[in-house]
Structure formats: C-alpha cells, structure tokens
Amino acid sequence: MLRRTGRPRGPPLLFHDLQRPSLALCFPDVRIAAPTRDEVLASRWSCLEFPTDTVIASQLWMPSVSLPAGFTDEGLPVGLELMTLPYHEADLLSLAYGVEQATHARRPPDLPAVA
C-alpha cells in the first residue's frame, strides 16, 4: 500500500511504502550562508573549522545525499542533506529525487557571457 506525501495538488511526487518503511533525516548542509570570496581568500575558516553538517553522515558511515534547497535573499545557494540507514540507498535516492521534483530548487548559475 502506498500513501502519498508532499504537496496536496498536482501529480504524485513523494511516496512512502507502508509495507517497507524507511527513515531519513533531513538537515542543512551548512549552518551559515556561503562565505564570500574575500572570506575564503582570507582563510576565515580552515577545513576543519568550517561550520558544515556534511561530516555527520560520513563520520557515522551512513548513506547521505546533498541537494539544492533554495537560495538566500542575496541569491546564494542553500543545500539540504538527507541521511538514511545503511543499505537503504535506493530509498534515499528516490526520496532525494522526490524532493527535487517537489521543490524545483535547482537553477543554472547566472554567468556573464564570454566574448
């Protein structure tokens, strides 16, 4: 039996299999907005000091996926990480795809034209 979750209107986007439940945790990739170029070049943070949450899954040896979640008011990208139990990678990728289809948070960068 499948139960639809997600947006109330439109085509089915996210499904949860009630016969085979799986769990996923959701949290931001980093705890701050992306640093400016000047902050990076000034070495404001070392690799081990940058306030990222992406090490959680790797330290626990848990499967995870990072995907776009939107943008700040300044237009900087914001990421979302989903983490699940070992050997549930297929469910994780399916959920990540559903989130991407529901949010449409991915957009190409606005780059200047090259002459």
C-alpha positions as CSV (number, residue, x, y, z in Angstrom):
1,M,0.0,0.0,0.0
2,L,1.4,3.4,-0.9
3,R,0.5,6.7,0.7
4,R,1.1,10.0,-1.0
5,T,3.0,12.7,0.9
6,G,4.1,16.1,-0.2
7,R,2.1,18.8,-2.0
8,P,-1.7,18.4,-1.8
9,R,-2.2,19.2,-5.5
10,G,-0.6,18.0,-8.7
11,P,0.9,14.6,-9.7
12,P,2.2,12.3,-7.0
13,L,5.7,13.3,-6.1
14,L,6.8,11.6,-2.9
15,F,5.7,8.1,-1.9
16,H,6.2,6.2,1.3
17,D,5.8,2.4,1.2
18,L,3.8,1.5,4.3
19,Q,4.8,-2.2,3.9
20,R,8.5,-1.4,4.0
21,P,9.1,1.8,5.9
22,S,12.4,3.6,5.7
23,L,13.7,6.6,7.7
24,A,15.6,9.6,6.5
25,L,16.9,12.5,8.5
26,C,16.9,16.0,6.9
27,F,19.2,18.8,7.9
28,P,21.0,21.8,6.3
29,D,24.4,21.2,4.6
30,V,26.0,24.1,6.4
31,R,25.0,26.3,9.4
32,I,25.8,29.6,7.7
33,A,25.3,31.2,4.3
34,A,28.0,30.6,1.8
35,P,31.1,32.6,2.5
36,T,32.2,35.4,0.2
37,R,35.2,35.1,-2.0
38,D,37.1,37.6,0.3
39,E,36.3,35.4,3.4
40,V,37.6,32.3,1.6
41,L,40.8,34.0,0.4
42,A,41.4,35.5,3.9
43,S,41.2,31.9,5.3
44,R,38.5,32.8,7.8
45,W,37.9,29.1,8.3
46,S,40.2,26.2,8.0
47,C,38.9,22.9,6.5
48,L,38.2,21.5,10.0
49,E,36.6,24.7,11.4
50,F,34.1,25.5,8.6
51,P,30.6,25.0,10.2
52,T,29.4,22.2,7.9
53,D,27.0,19.4,8.7
54,T,28.0,17.1,5.9
55,V,30.5,15.3,8.1
56,I,27.7,13.9,10.2
57,A,26.9,11.1,7.8
58,S,30.5,10.4,6.8
59,Q,31.5,10.1,10.5
60,L,28.7,7.7,11.1
61,W,29.2,5.8,7.9
62,M,25.6,6.5,6.9
63,P,24.5,6.9,3.3
64,S,23.5,10.5,2.5
65,V,22.8,12.8,-0.4
66,S,23.1,16.6,-0.7
67,L,20.7,18.5,-2.9
68,P,19.7,22.1,-3.5
69,A,17.1,23.6,-1.2
70,G,16.8,27.1,-2.5
71,F,18.5,30.5,-2.2
72,T,19.2,33.1,0.4
73,D,17.8,36.7,-0.1
74,E,21.2,37.5,-1.6
75,G,20.9,34.7,-4.2
76,L,23.4,32.3,-2.5
77,P,22.5,28.6,-2.8
78,V,21.3,26.7,0.2
79,G,21.8,22.9,0.5
80,L,19.9,20.2,2.2
81,E,21.3,16.8,3.2
82,L,19.2,13.6,3.6
83,M,20.7,10.7,5.6
84,T,19.4,7.2,6.0
85,L,20.3,3.8,7.4
86,P,22.9,1.6,5.7
87,Y,21.7,-0.4,2.7
88,H,18.7,2.0,2.1
89,E,20.5,3.9,-0.7
90,A,17.7,3.2,-3.2
91,D,15.1,4.6,-0.9
92,L,17.4,7.6,-0.2
93,L,17.9,8.4,-3.9
94,S,14.2,8.0,-4.5
95,L,13.4,10.4,-1.7
96,A,16.0,12.9,-3.0
97,Y,14.5,12.8,-6.5
98,G,11.1,13.4,-5.0
99,V,12.3,16.4,-3.0
100,E,14.0,17.9,-6.1
101,Q,10.8,17.4,-8.1
102,A,8.7,19.0,-5.4
103,T,10.9,22.0,-4.7
104,H,12.4,22.8,-8.1
105,A,15.2,24.4,-6.1
106,R,17.9,23.7,-8.8
107,R,18.7,26.5,-11.2
108,P,21.7,27.1,-13.5
109,P,24.2,29.7,-12.4
110,D,23.9,33.2,-13.9
111,L,27.3,33.6,-15.6
112,P,28.5,36.5,-17.6
113,A,28.8,36.0,-21.3
114,V,32.3,35.2,-22.6
115,A,33.4,37.3,-25.6
